[in-house]
């Protein structure tokens, strides 16, 4: 290990395997056991014929819905098959679906591709450039050892995983979920590099093992992705679905939900969700090693070898602090002035998280490492190495979410299901709201889920003679519960793009948490509404 004065520290083979491949990688690019290779070959081969077959069969069905809706539904089903079976890389599966949308006349190209201009895409780009700088100069490794050195944290893999989850939850309450995960992922990968090296040194894994396949890494990265979704529910500004759902509820019921009321309602539910998250992830992804014995001396030695922060590392920290401060600032204004104030509306509108992300990333191309030579912290070749696959993946997810709303397919699905199920009671409508929001969020963004499902639930409740407040609030919370697929949320896409989380593991873990989370929302929302006095 070189000292901190080196511009780009060298790394061990384990570090390179983790940090050098922290962008999108399909399972076909990773080291697999013979049994896994056999399963993956069969899974990918199945997808080649199953995806088009599912689409064609659905298009031929005599269903009672407009032609555009049926075509979109058939395409979306085929794309979901591609995402699950992965015969082609997941971003390419999204591209195929978008192309089919235009070719089959669901929407013109200009309309279909317009969502790629979403500010979330720019949040991705800026955050990924910041993460790339952290990786280039070894800050991820430095942060990893700093966390390991905290009392009681570095003693076991479980405490490390839980600590990452708590930090992610708290940050996500005020900072973009996407940005939080993008910021913390390099640190998690640095931590995984440390654990992987310990396993290797102790002879607990083969010499040619792939550190990206460790269960402890899967649990850690999924903790980041899922923890951000849970933490984003803590405040109304924690996630876009919160603001969308709250606005629709206030408009429909005339009941204003204050910042404090929302948080008081969300805290106990999120606390229970976090406990469930820890239990599920550790049961399904049991770490290969429990105790990290003798780590204190090892950490001290490694931190000493790193030396002092280099000029480049300081520049990265300045850009990082600048970006995070501007991300957090609207949340602080909301605490002081309220989310309904003109000050908050002005600040949050101008400090758009996507604009802040690319502005912070731009600093890396302005802060010099050597002014005389006009050498800056990053150059454009560094920027080209960011995870464009994940950006494409989420962009296609936004497109399908937009089309679900524009074509009316989501409303058709919701109303048909409501009529078929005969929803008349508040409990039944709330349960339907939770299930529908989770299902929609699995196939598209959580923001689109809230925008589509809440408007469906409100008229259903009104028609049944029930107050829509509780069902709509439950749908808003459940909209953030897309845990099974990479395209479900930006943080899922980032986690999968790290190469550490296999798609099958994400589906298995996400399905379990969907079930438990849905039950917690169904029970917790009506209970907390009654306790806090929020709503009518």
C-alpha positions, -999 to 999 in steps of 0.1 A, spaced: 0 0 0 14 34 -10 12 64 12 -16 90 11 7 113 -9 4 90 -40 -21 103 -66 -36 68 -71 -29 42 -44 -23 7 -55 -46 -21 -43 -46 -58 -37 -61 -82 -61 -92 -85 -39 -95 -47 -39 -93 -46 -77 -119 -73 -81 -143 -53 -59 -135 -17 -65 -124 -20 -101 -158 -36 -110 -182 -15 -91 -202 -7 -122 -229 -28 -139 -219 -65 -145 -243 -92 -155 -240 -126 -138 -225 -140 -170 -194 -118 -163 -188 -131 -128 -171 -162 -115 -197 -190 -108 -195 -225 -94 -202 -253 -119 -238 -257 -105 -244 -220 -107 -231 -219 -143 -255 -247 -153 -285 -229 -137 -275 -196 -153 -272 -211 -187 -306 -227 -185 -321 -194 -171 -307 -172 -198 -316 -197 -226 -352 -199 -213 -355 -161 -215 -346 -160 -252 -378 -178 -262 -400 -172 -232 -400 -134 -234 -412 -131 -270 -437 -159 -264 -453 -142 -234 -456 -110 -253 -471 -125 -284 -496 -147 -265 -508 -117 -245 -512 -96 -276 -534 -123 -291 -556 -127 -260 -592 -113 -265 -589 -90 -235 -613 -60 -230 -589 -31 -230 -578 -4 -255 -553 -16 -281 -525 6 -268 -529 -6 -233 -529 -43 -244 -498 -37 -265 -480 -19 -236 -490 -47 -212 -477 -74 -235 -444 -56 -241 -439 -49 -203 -446 -86 -195 -419 -96 -221 -394 -71 -206 -400 -84 -171 -392 -119 -183 -360 -105 -199 -351 -87 -166 -357 -119 -145 -340 -144 -168 -313 -121 -182 -306 -136 -216 -292 -102 -224 -278 -76 -199 -307 -60 -180 -301 -25 -195 -304 -40 -230 -336 -57 -221 -350 -23 -213 -337 -9 -246 -355 -38 -264 -388 -29 -247 -385 8 -254 -378 0 -291 -409 -23 -292 -430 5 -276 -422 28 -305 -423 2 -333 -456 -12 -322 -472 22 -320 -477 26 -282 -461 60 -283 -440 81 -307 -402 81 -301 -402 117 -289 -427 110 -262 -413 76 -253 -378 88 -248 -387 121 -231 -383 106 -196 -346 101 -202 -344 139 -194 -356 132 -158 -336 150 -131 -331 115 -115 -309 106 -145 -286 136 -138 -286 126 -101 -272 93 -112 -246 108 -134 -233 133 -109 -234 108 -80 -216 82 -100 -188 106 -110 -183 115 -73 -182 78 -65 -157 72 -94 -134 99 -78 -137 82 -44 -127 49 -60 -98 64 -81 -81 80 -51 -88 53 -25 -112 73 -4 -136 43 -3 -109 22 13 -100 50 38 -136 54 48 -140 17 52 -112 15 77 -125 46 95 -158 28 101 -140 -4 111 -121 16 137 -153 28 155 -158 11 189 -179 -21 186 -184 -18 149 -155 -37 135 -159 -67 158 -183 -86 137 -197 -87 102 -233 -84 116 -225 -51 134 -209 -37 102 -240 -46 82 -263 -31 108 -242 1 111 -244 6 73 -281 2 75 -286 27 102 -264 53 85 -283 48 52 -317 51 69 -309 84 86 -293 100 56 -322 89 33 -346 108 55 -333 141 41 -310 131 12 -321 115 -20 -323 77 -16 -304 74 -49 -277 98 -38 -273 81 -4 -267 47 -19 -244 60 -46 -224 79 -19 -221 49 5 -216 21 -20 -178 27 -25 -174 26 13 -193 -7 15 -172 -21 -13 -141 -10 5 -153 -28 36 -161 -59 16 -125 -58 3 -112 -59 39 -134 -89 48 -126 -107 16 -89 -103 22 -93 -117 58 -112 -148 44 -84 -152 19 -56 -149 44 -73 -174 67 -77 -199 40 -114 -199 43 -120 -195 6 -102 -208 -25 -73 -187 -39 -92 -180 -71 -125 -171 -54 -146 -142 -67 -151 -117 -38 -182 -104 -56 -199 -136 -48 -196 -134 -10 -229 -136 9 -216 -109 34 -212 -86 4 -247 -93 -8 -262 -86 26 -242 -54 29 -251 -39 -5 -288 -50 -2 -288 -33 33 -278 -1 15 -305 -3 -12 -333 -15 11 -323 7 40 -325 38 18 -361 29 8 -370 24 45 -353 56 56 -368 76 28 -402 71 44 -392 88 77 -399 124 64 -422 138 37 -391 151 18 -372 118 21 -385 104 -12 -405 117 -42 -434 93 -36 -440 109 -2 -445 143 -16 -466 130 -45 -489 109 -22 -491 136 4 -502 162 -21 -528 140 -36 -542 131 -2 -543 167 9 -561 177 -23 -587 149 -20 -594 151 17 -586 187 26 -564 174 55 -529 188 57 -501 165 69 -474 185 86 -437 175 86 -439 165 123 -471 145 119 -457 125 90 -425 118 109 -443 108 140 -465 84 120 -435 69 101 -409 64 128 -424 33 145 -433 17 112 -398 24 98 -382 10 130 -401 -22 127 -393 -24 90 -356 -19 97 -356 -48 123 -374 -70 97 -348 -60 71 -319 -70 93 -334 -103 102 -344 -112 66 -311 -102 50 -290 -121 76 -311 -152 74 -311 -153 36 -275 -142 32 -257 -156 62 -222 -141 63 -193 -165 57 -176 -152 88 -191 -139 121 -163 -125 142 -136 -103 127 -110 -112 153 -78 -92 157 -91 -65 134 -81 -36 156 -43 -40 150 -48 -47 114 -70 -16 109 -45 6 128 -16 -6 106 -35 -1 74 -46 34 84 -11 43 93 2 30 59 -23 52 41 -7 83 55 -22 117 53 -49 128 28 -34 137 -6 -44 169 -24 -67 148 -47 -84 132 -18 -90 166 -2 -105 178 -35 -129 149 -36 -140 155 0 -146 192 -9 -168 182 -38 -185 155 -18 -193 179 11 -205 206 -12 -229 182 -29 -242 166 3 -247 201 19 -269 213 -10 -288 180 -10 -296 183 27 -303 221 27 -339 219 14 -347 194 41 -333 218 68 -354 246 53 -384 223 55 -378 217 92 -376 254 99 -401 270 75 -423 241 66 -428 223 33 -457 246 24 -437 278 27 -426 299 -3 -390 297 9 -390 259 8 -406 259 -26 -380 283 -40 -350 265 -24 -362 229 -33 -371 240 -68 -337 256 -75 -316 231 -57 -329 202 -77 -310 171 -67 -300 163 -103 -286 198 -109 -268 197 -75 -253 163 -84 -238 174 -117 -227 208 -102 -208 189 -75 -193 165 -100 -182 194 -121 -160 207 -92 -139 176 -97 -129 189 -131 -121 224 -117 -102 216 -84 -65 212 -94 -41 185 -82 -12 203 -98 -20 238 -110 13 244 -128 6 214 -150 -31 222 -152 -39 187 -138 -73 184 -122 -89 159 -99 -106 140 -127 -104 141 -165 -131 130 -189 -117 95 -194 -124 90 -157 -160 101 -162 -165 76 -191 -159 48 -166 -190 54 -146 -219 30 -145 -238 39 -177 -255 6 -177 -274 14 -145 -283 48 -158 -298 32 -189 -316 6 -168 -334 32 -146 -341 54 -176 -360 26 -193 -379 20 -160 -390 57 -160 -402 53 -195 -424 24 -187 -437 41 -156 -447 72 -177 -464 50 -203 -484 31 -177 -499 64 -166 -502 80 -201 -520 50 -217 -543 45 -187 -531 9 -183 -524 13 -146 -559 26 -140 -575 -2 -161 -556 -28 -140 -566 -11 -107 -602 -7 -115 -606 -41 -130 -590 -57 -99 -612 -36 -77 -644 -47 -95 -634 -83 -95 -625 -84 -58 -656 -65 -48 -639 -40 -25 -663 -24 0 -647 -22 34 -618 1 45 -596 -28 54 -601 -45 20 -594 -12 2 -563 -6 22 -550 -41 16 -557 -37 -21 -539 -3 -21 -508 -19 -5 -507 -49 -28 -513 -28 -59 -486 -2 -50 -460 -29 -43 -468 -47 -76 -466 -15 -97 -434 -4 -79 -418 -37 -88 -421 -31 -125 -415 6 -126 -402 35 -104 -416 41 -69 -423 77 -80 -445 64 -109 -461 39 -85 -473 66 -62 -484 88 -91 -505 60 -106 -518 41 -76 -529 69 -52 -552 84 -78 -568 49 -83 -573 43 -46 -589 76 -37 -620 72 -60 -624 35 -51 -626 45 -14 -650 74 -21 -672 51 -42 -673 26 -13 -683 54 12 -650 53 30 -626 81 38 -596 77 14 -570 90 38 -558 57 53 -558 37 20 -541 65 1 -514 70 28 -508 32 29 -504 32 -9 -480 61 -6 -458 41 18 -461 9 -2 -450 27 -33 -415 27 -19 -416 -11 -15 -401 -22 -48 -375 -46 -36 -374 -75 -60 -360 -62 -93 -331 -38 -102 -355 -15 -121 -379 -12 -92 -360 17 -76 -328 36 -84 -311 22 -53 -319 -13 -64 -303 -6 -98 -272 7 -81 -270 -23 -58 -274 -47 -88 -249 -27 -109 -222 -32 -82 -219 -68 -94 -222 -80 -58 -259 -89 -58 -271 -117 -81 -306 -111 -96 -319 -143 -81 -308 -132 -46 -324 -98 -50 -357 -114 -61 -357 -139 -31 -347 -113 -5 -370 -86 -20 -400 -110 -21 -396 -118 16 -394 -81 25 -423 -72 3 -445 -96 22 -434 -85 57 -433 -48 48 -468 -50 33 -482 -65 65 -464 -39 86 -479 -11 65 -514 -26 65 -514 -29 103 -491 1 112 -507 29 91 -542 27 106 -528 22 141 -504 52 139 -530 74 122 -552 67 152 -524 73 178 -510 106 162 -544 120 152 -531 126 117 -559 130 91 -596 132 97 
